[in-house]
């Protein structure tokens, strides 16, 4: 498998980064993920803008202009032998002696690779998944796609230890997101989601769900959602590029609604599959 590292496409086994790279010693860098359907990157301009926002958030100059990023990504896609891909992009501040302040006159490290984009099976969607809840103890700049993901990892492992798929995070009694997903609530036919803020990272699927809701007359509100509303929801969903629209049917061992994927989750997933076929693969 070929990857991109600092100006060259090389076999993954040959890709090396110095141990004093600030991404390695500090987690000083950002990343972006671009879903690719039938070799078509979905909303690439959106992802490149989000990458720019993350770079601005850590005060790191963008190493490439938009056209260069697009050309490199399309080359990487073409090198793979699988059509549906997830393109991982990572930019760190570069290599320098270990010291906290930003070093001067160093070049950022730019790394990209592709892996197959595997989505949830129809069987899993029909049964739904379980989740646990936990206090969101991450930092206050969660809208930056930082490579320093240890808090997410620890919270996600709590779900794994409990035999569940995701951890729903709550901060001061309010819903933020999942460790690797956005969370939607359905109550009395109304679709609810936390609005974008510095406490969460809105994914591409989050945006698509809201667009589909608007297009098909599904009422929704973007507003703060309390823990009590999460626990009394008729439906809970987790959304991401890999999970798509995934119903959470049990939270902390208690059934959500009827304990099966709800009607709105099923409808939204059907709309999403049509959108994926007609738009994402276009």
Secondary structure, 3 states (H helix, E strand, C coil): CEEEECCEEEEHHHCCCCCCEHHHHHCCEEEEEEEEECCEECCHHHHHHHHHHHHHHCCCCCCCCHHHHHHHHHHHHHHCCCCCEEEEEEEECCECCCCCCCCCCCCCEEEEEEEECCCCCHHHHHHCEEEEEEECCCCCCCCCCECCCHHHHHHHHHHHHCCCCEEEEEECCEEEEECCCEEEEEECCEEEECCCCCCCCCCHHHHHHHHHHHHCCCCEEECCCEHHHHHCCCEEEEEECCCEEEEEEEECCEECCCCCCCHHHHHHHHHHHHHHHHHHCC
